[in-house]
Amino acid sequence: MEFQTLFTKMTAKNNTYILIMAGGVGSRFWPKSRNQFPKQFIDILGIGKSLLQLTYERFEKIAPKENIYILTNDSYANIVKEQLPKVITDNILLEPSRNNTAPCIAYAAYKIGKINPEANLVVAPSDHLILREDIFLNKIEMALDFSAKHDALLTLGITPTRPDTGYGYIEFADEQGKESKELGLGTEIKKVNAFKEKPVLEKAEEYLASGDYVWNAGIFIWSVKSLIKAFELHAANIAEIFANGLPVLNTDKEADFIREQYPKSENISIDYAILERAINVYTIPADIGWSDLGTWASLHEVVEKDEENNAINCDKINLKESSDCIIHLPAGKAAVIRGLNNFIVVDDGKALLIYPKNHEQEIKSEVTAMVNLFGKDLS
């Protein structure tokens, strides 16, 4: 019995594949995050490791390195290789164009499915923070076990802690119906009723009060068979492109095929292409200390702060009569700051940002205006 249990676990691990999406530009973290060196490659937490490196280390615990893939834009290939020397070169999948998440996930699914038709795939962003890693890995293992046994598309839902208007929400069925009982669902895995767009505050408060909603974190678990079936049903254009490429995937002709055909795929997210159309979608609510670190304000929430609630990453600073600020300065740079409340102060040596934290949603458009005036090297 012990040998059989060990064999089952080893088989499950060998069938587990990880796809880390690392192609975003992270424009809301300007000026630290730029098009040529975006957020996922930055040591934004000040601990000596980038968010990508932390994500990779997290998934090393549940899959062998041969089964961990990085999906990124072709302009970031060298950065990925430098930061993740353990990654097999052929496991860095390069997008020649930015076509959102559905095409890149399809590319990986058809490529991995050709190698191992029994593959079970975890898809995760490269730039999220997870503080309760043990709970996270336990939920992922639970999801992998379920997706290996059922034709199911799972998403890890984040238990909301506040009525946040910056996230999409997932409504799940609280009562277990006939279908749920047949699938053996318990209290952990829920049938998804609907995906909800980013709500206004009043609606977000309703979602939080109901207890039947989770945040959509963009973390997905599914078998390659179920995923390809879903593409064929709900995103035929994308499915056709990559199905036509099967003869050359995992050969020396793959790169040419992707360079030519990938830009022809529809520019659409996996949520719109499949998850909002499919009926076999499930979620596992999880309280894992999660943050998407999408903004300077979200970073301010999770890092260490002083007695005035200031998050400061430098030691040569004379800070007075200031509170609730986040201050990032280059190594060795000195600053004197007085009288700021709820501000973002970021200096990357080339560009300086001083902006009210409660207006940071405007930063992206302000940067666009700067780029239009002074050139793309600021983006």
C-alpha positions as CSV (number, residue, x, y, z in Angstrom):
1,M,0.0,0.0,0.0
2,E,2.8,2.4,0.9
3,F,4.5,1.7,-2.5
4,Q,1.2,2.3,-4.3
5,T,0.7,5.6,-2.5
6,L,4.3,6.7,-3.3
7,F,3.9,5.6,-7.0
8,T,0.6,7.6,-7.3
9,K,2.2,10.7,-5.8
10,M,5.2,10.5,-8.1
11,T,3.0,10.0,-11.2
12,A,0.9,13.0,-10.2
13,K,4.0,15.1,-9.7
14,N,5.4,14.0,-13.1
15,N,2.1,14.9,-14.7
16,T,2.0,18.4,-13.1
17,Y,3.2,21.2,-15.3
18,I,3.5,24.9,-14.3
19,L,3.0,27.8,-16.6
20,I,4.3,31.1,-15.2
21,M,3.0,34.1,-17.1
22,A,5.7,36.8,-17.1
23,G,5.0,39.0,-20.2
24,G,3.2,42.0,-18.6
25,V,4.6,45.5,-18.6
26,G,3.5,46.6,-15.0
27,S,2.8,50.2,-16.0
28,R,1.2,51.1,-12.7
29,F,4.6,50.7,-11.0
30,W,6.2,53.4,-13.0
31,P,8.9,54.6,-12.8
32,K,10.5,51.5,-11.2
33,S,8.7,49.3,-13.8
34,R,9.4,50.1,-17.4
35,N,8.6,48.4,-20.7
36,Q,12.2,47.1,-20.9
37,F,12.3,45.9,-17.3
38,P,8.8,45.4,-15.9
39,K,7.6,44.7,-12.4
40,Q,8.0,40.9,-12.4
41,F,11.8,41.3,-12.8
42,I,12.2,43.9,-10.0
43,D,13.1,43.2,-6.4
44,I,10.1,45.3,-5.4
45,L,9.9,43.9,-1.9
46,G,13.6,44.7,-1.1
47,I,14.5,41.1,-0.2
48,G,17.1,40.4,-2.9
49,K,14.8,38.4,-5.2
50,S,12.4,39.5,-8.0
51,L,8.8,38.5,-7.9
52,L,9.5,36.1,-10.8
53,Q,12.2,34.4,-8.8
54,L,9.9,34.0,-5.8
55,T,7.1,32.6,-8.0
56,Y,9.5,30.0,-9.5
57,E,10.8,28.9,-6.1
58,R,7.2,28.5,-4.9
59,F,6.4,26.1,-7.7
60,E,9.6,24.1,-7.5
61,K,8.0,22.5,-4.5
62,I,5.3,20.8,-6.5
63,A,6.8,20.2,-10.0
64,P,10.2,19.1,-11.4
65,K,12.1,21.9,-13.2
66,E,11.5,20.0,-16.5
67,N,7.8,20.8,-16.1
68,I,8.1,24.5,-15.2
69,Y,7.5,26.8,-18.2
70,I,7.8,30.6,-18.4
71,L,5.6,32.4,-20.9
72,T,7.0,35.9,-21.7
73,N,7.4,38.4,-24.4
74,D,10.4,37.7,-26.7
75,S,12.0,41.0,-25.6
76,Y,12.4,39.6,-22.1
77,A,14.1,36.3,-23.0
78,N,17.5,37.3,-21.7
79,I,16.2,38.7,-18.5
80,V,14.3,35.5,-17.8
81,K,17.5,33.4,-18.5
82,E,19.6,35.6,-16.2
83,Q,17.1,35.5,-13.3
84,L,16.2,31.9,-13.6
85,P,19.3,29.9,-14.6
86,K,17.7,26.6,-13.7
87,V,15.0,27.0,-16.4
88,I,15.5,24.8,-19.4
89,T,15.8,27.1,-22.5
90,D,13.1,25.3,-24.4
91,N,10.8,25.9,-21.5
92,I,10.8,29.7,-22.1
93,L,8.0,30.3,-24.5
94,L,8.3,33.6,-26.3
95,E,5.4,35.6,-27.5
96,P,6.2,37.6,-30.6
97,S,3.1,39.9,-29.9
98,R,1.0,40.9,-26.9
99,N,-2.3,39.1,-27.5
100,N,-3.5,38.8,-23.9
101,T,-3.7,35.5,-21.9
102,A,-5.8,33.1,-24.0
103,P,-3.3,32.7,-26.9
104,C,-0.3,32.2,-24.6
105,I,-2.1,29.6,-22.5
106,A,-3.3,27.8,-25.7
107,Y,0.3,27.8,-27.0
108,A,1.5,26.1,-23.8
109,A,-1.4,23.7,-23.7
110,Y,-0.9,22.4,-27.2
111,K,2.9,22.2,-26.8
112,I,2.7,20.4,-23.4
113,G,-0.2,18.2,-24.5
114,K,1.9,16.9,-27.3
115,I,4.6,15.9,-24.8
116,N,2.3,14.5,-22.2
117,P,-1.5,14.0,-22.9
118,E,-2.0,13.3,-19.2
119,A,-0.6,16.7,-18.2
120,N,-2.2,18.6,-15.4
121,L,-1.5,22.3,-15.8
122,V,-1.3,25.2,-13.2
123,V,-1.3,28.7,-14.7
124,A,-0.2,31.6,-12.5
125,P,1.0,35.2,-12.8
126,S,4.7,35.9,-12.1
127,D,4.2,39.0,-10.1
128,H,1.9,38.2,-7.2
129,L,2.7,38.0,-3.5
130,I,1.5,35.0,-1.4
131,L,2.3,35.1,2.3
132,R,0.7,31.9,3.3
133,E,2.5,29.6,1.0
134,D,1.8,26.3,2.7
135,I,-2.0,26.9,2.4
136,F,-1.5,28.0,-1.2
137,L,0.3,24.8,-2.1
138,N,-2.2,22.7,-0.3
139,K,-5.1,24.3,-2.3
140,I,-3.1,23.8,-5.6
141,E,-2.6,20.1,-4.8
142,M,-6.3,19.8,-4.0
143,A,-7.2,21.4,-7.3
144,L,-4.7,19.2,-9.3
145,D,-6.3,16.1,-7.8
146,F,-9.7,17.2,-8.8
147,S,-8.8,18.3,-12.3
148,A,-7.0,15.0,-13.0
149,K,-10.2,13.1,-12.3
150,H,-12.8,15.4,-13.8
151,D,-13.5,17.5,-17.0
152,A,-13.2,20.6,-14.9
153,L,-11.7,24.1,-15.2
154,L,-10.7,25.4,-11.8
155,T,-9.6,28.8,-10.6
156,L,-8.2,29.6,-7.2
157,G,-10.4,32.3,-5.7
158,I,-9.1,34.7,-3.1
159,T,-11.3,35.1,0.0
160,P,-12.0,38.9,0.0
161,T,-10.9,40.9,3.0
162,R,-12.5,44.2,2.0
163,P,-15.0,45.6,-0.6
164,D,-12.3,46.2,-3.2
165,T,-13.3,47.7,-6.5
166,G,-10.1,46.9,-8.3
167,Y,-10.6,43.2,-8.7
168,G,-13.0,41.0,-10.7
169,Y,-15.2,38.8,-8.6
170,I,-16.3,35.2,-8.9
171,E,-19.8,34.1,-7.7
172,F,-20.0,30.5,-6.5
173,A,-22.8,28.2,-5.6
174,D,-23.0,27.8,-1.9
175,E,-25.5,24.9,-1.9
176,Q,-24.3,21.6,-3.3
177,G,-26.7,20.3,-5.9
178,K,-27.0,16.9,-7.7
179,E,-24.1,17.6,-10.0
180,S,-21.9,18.6,-7.1
181,K,-22.7,15.5,-5.2
182,E,-21.9,13.3,-8.2
183,L,-18.5,15.0,-8.5
184,G,-17.8,14.4,-4.9
185,L,-17.6,18.1,-4.1
186,G,-17.2,19.1,-0.5
187,T,-17.0,22.4,1.2
188,E,-13.6,23.3,-0.4
189,I,-14.5,23.1,-4.1
190,K,-17.4,25.3,-5.4
191,K,-19.3,25.4,-8.7
192,V,-19.0,28.8,-10.3
193,N,-22.2,30.6,-11.1
194,A,-20.7,33.7,-12.8
195,F,-17.7,36.0,-13.3
196,K,-18.3,39.6,-12.3
197,E,-16.5,42.7,-13.6
198,K,-14.8,45.1,-11.3
199,P,-17.7,46.5,-9.3
200,V,-18.6,49.9,-7.9
201,L,-18.2,50.2,-4.1
202,E,-21.8,49.6,-3.2
203,K,-21.8,46.4,-5.2
204,A,-18.5,45.3,-3.8
205,E,-19.9,45.7,-0.3
206,E,-22.8,43.5,-1.3
207,Y,-20.4,40.8,-2.6
208,L,-18.4,40.9,0.6
209,A,-21.5,40.7,2.8
210,S,-23.0,37.7,0.9
211,G,-20.0,35.4,1.5
212,D,-20.6,33.9,-1.9
213,Y,-17.9,35.7,-3.8
214,V,-14.1,35.5,-4.2
215,W,-11.6,37.7,-6.0
216,N,-10.4,36.4,-9.4
217,A,-6.6,36.1,-9.0
218,G,-5.9,34.7,-12.4
219,I,-4.6,31.4,-11.0
220,F,-6.0,28.4,-13.0
221,I,-5.8,24.6,-12.7
222,W,-6.9,22.2,-15.4
223,S,-5.9,19.1,-17.3
224,V,-4.6,19.7,-20.8
225,K,-7.4,17.5,-22.2
226,S,-10.1,19.7,-20.6
227,L,-8.4,22.9,-21.6
228,I,-7.9,21.9,-25.2
229,K,-11.6,20.7,-25.3
230,A,-12.6,24.1,-23.9
231,F,-10.6,26.0,-26.6
232,E,-12.2,23.9,-29.3
233,L,-15.7,24.6,-27.9
234,H,-15.4,28.3,-27.0
235,A,-12.4,29.8,-28.9
236,A,-12.3,27.9,-32.2
237,N,-10.0,30.5,-33.9
238,I,-7.3,30.1,-31.3
239,A,-7.7,26.3,-31.2
240,E,-7.3,26.0,-35.0
241,I,-4.1,28.0,-35.1
242,F,-2.3,25.9,-32.5
243,A,-3.8,22.6,-33.6
244,N,-2.4,23.3,-37.1
245,G,1.0,23.8,-35.4
246,L,1.1,20.4,-33.7
247,P,3.4,18.8,-36.3
248,V,6.1,21.4,-35.6
249,L,5.6,22.1,-31.8
250,N,8.6,20.8,-29.9
251,T,10.8,20.7,-33.0
252,D,13.3,23.2,-34.5
253,K,10.5,24.6,-36.6
254,E,8.4,25.7,-33.7
255,A,9.9,29.2,-33.4
256,D,9.2,30.1,-37.0
257,F,5.7,28.8,-36.7
258,I,5.0,30.9,-33.6
259,R,6.6,34.0,-35.1
260,E,4.3,33.8,-38.1
261,Q,1.1,32.4,-36.7
262,Y,0.9,33.6,-33.1
263,P,0.1,37.3,-34.0
264,K,-2.9,36.0,-36.0
265,S,-4.6,34.7,-32.8
266,E,-7.4,36.7,-31.2
267,N,-6.4,39.3,-28.7
268,I,-8.5,38.1,-25.7
269,S,-8.1,37.0,-22.1
270,I,-8.7,33.5,-21.0
271,D,-11.6,34.7,-18.8
272,Y,-13.5,36.1,-21.8
273,A,-12.4,33.4,-24.3
274,I,-13.3,30.4,-22.1
275,L,-14.1,30.8,-18.4
276,E,-17.2,33.1,-18.8
277,R,-18.6,30.7,-21.5
278,A,-17.9,27.3,-20.1
279,I,-20.3,25.5,-17.7
280,N,-17.7,23.2,-16.1
281,V,-15.9,25.9,-14.0
282,Y,-15.2,25.6,-10.3
283,T,-13.4,27.6,-7.7
284,I,-11.5,26.9,-4.5
285,P,-11.8,29.8,-2.0
286,A,-8.5,30.4,-0.4
287,D,-7.2,32.7,2.3
288,I,-3.5,32.7,1.4
289,G,-2.2,36.2,2.2
290,W,-2.5,37.2,-1.5
291,S,-1.8,40.5,-3.2
292,D,-1.5,41.1,-6.9
293,L,0.9,44.0,-6.1
294,G,-0.8,45.9,-8.9
295,T,-0.1,49.3,-7.5
296,W,2.2,51.3,-5.2
297,A,-0.7,51.4,-2.7
298,S,-1.0,47.6,-2.7
299,L,2.7,47.3,-2.0
300,H,2.4,49.8,0.8
301,E,-0.2,47.5,2.5
302,V,2.1,44.4,2.7
303,V,5.6,45.8,3.4
304,E,7.0,46.8,6.8
305,K,6.2,50.4,7.9
306,D,7.3,52.8,10.6
307,E,5.3,54.2,13.4
308,E,3.7,56.8,11.1
309,N,2.7,54.1,8.6
310,N,5.4,55.1,6.1
311,A,7.0,52.4,4.0
312,I,10.6,53.4,3.2
313,N,13.3,51.4,1.3
314,C,16.2,53.7,2.0
315,D,18.3,54.7,5.1
316,K,19.7,58.1,4.1
317,I,16.5,60.0,4.8
318,N,15.3,62.8,7.0
319,L,11.6,62.4,7.1
320,K,9.4,64.7,9.2
321,E,5.7,65.4,9.7
322,S,4.8,62.7,7.1
323,S,2.5,59.7,7.3
324,D,1.0,56.9,5.1
325,C,3.6,57.4,2.4
326,I,5.6,54.9,0.4
327,I,9.1,56.1,-0.5
328,H,11.5,54.3,-2.9
329,L,14.9,55.8,-3.7
330,P,18.0,54.5,-5.4
331,A,20.7,52.9,-3.3
332,G,22.9,55.6,-1.7
333,K,20.6,58.5,-2.5
334,A,19.8,60.9,0.4
335,A,16.5,62.8,0.8
336,V,14.9,65.4,3.1
337,I,11.1,65.2,3.1
338,R,8.6,67.1,5.3
339,G,4.9,67.5,5.3
340,L,3.7,64.7,3.1
341,N,0.6,62.6,3.8
342,N,-0.6,59.6,1.8
343,F,2.0,60.2,-1.0
344,I,4.0,58.0,-3.4
345,V,7.6,59.1,-3.8
346,V,9.7,57.0,-6.3
347,D,13.0,58.0,-7.8
348,D,14.6,55.5,-10.2
349,G,17.5,57.8,-11.1
350,K,16.1,58.8,-14.4
351,A,12.5,59.6,-13.5
352,L,10.8,60.9,-10.4
353,L,7.3,60.3,-9.3
354,I,5.6,62.3,-6.5
355,Y,1.9,61.6,-6.5
356,P,-1.0,61.3,-4.0
357,K,-1.6,57.7,-3.2
358,N,-5.4,58.0,-3.4
359,H,-5.0,59.2,-7.0
360,E,-2.6,56.6,-8.2
361,Q,-5.1,55.2,-10.8
362,E,-4.2,58.3,-12.8
363,I,-0.5,57.5,-13.0
364,K,-0.8,55.3,-16.1
365,S,-2.5,58.0,-18.1
366,E,0.0,60.6,-16.9
367,V,2.9,58.4,-17.9
368,T,1.3,58.0,-21.4
369,A,1.2,61.8,-21.7
370,M,4.9,62.0,-20.6
371,V,5.8,59.5,-23.3
372,N,3.9,61.4,-25.9
373,L,5.8,64.5,-25.0
374,F,9.3,63.3,-24.3
375,G,9.7,59.9,-25.9
376,K,9.3,56.2,-25.4
377,D,12.4,55.8,-23.3
378,L,10.3,57.0,-20.3
379,S,7.7,54.2,-20.7
